[in-house]
């Protein structure tokens, strides 16, 4: 099996998306079981030697990633003018699509409270969301969903693996307190007069 390890590592190093064990087996012309064993061995050895990279199974395939404890170094490296990051609007839009997919542009804007067309186009251009169909009924609005690249970037296999939103939503009384200053006068639910 040592004769297939180097080609597997080389393929994973240049891969732009996760590669399935079956694809690797076909390319290196080896039994699937040997490839799976080699992947497990690489994954284990990288962890054992505390490498700066790790091999992970995500989005139905395998890919090299940087180790989580390398984050401070990566942040320093990425803190340059050339580093491109998603705006808060794009991140909010991405969250709405991820949790509510399939979702229309109008529904996204309704959840965010602002027009989301520009942010949606940015996410499409970056390959994180895509059109996945049309809504039934009048107008047949385009529906959006996340892509394999999105799953790969956040390290999950399926959108149902996203953490529950309930863990991040404040209790109703806190929401009430936060929203009160933004309500028009006289529309308060407060019946005390």
Buried (B, 14 or more C-beta within 10 A) or exposed (E): EEEBBEBBEEBBEEBEEBBBBEBBBEBBEBEEEBBBBBBEBBBEEBEEEEBEEBBBBBBBBBBBBEBEEBEEEEEEEEEEEEEEEBEEBBEBBBBBBBBBBBBBBBBBBEBBEBEBEEBBBBBBEBBBBBEBEEBEEEEEBBBBBBBBBBBBBBBBBEBEEBEEEEEEEEEEEEEBEEEEEEEEEEEEEEEEE
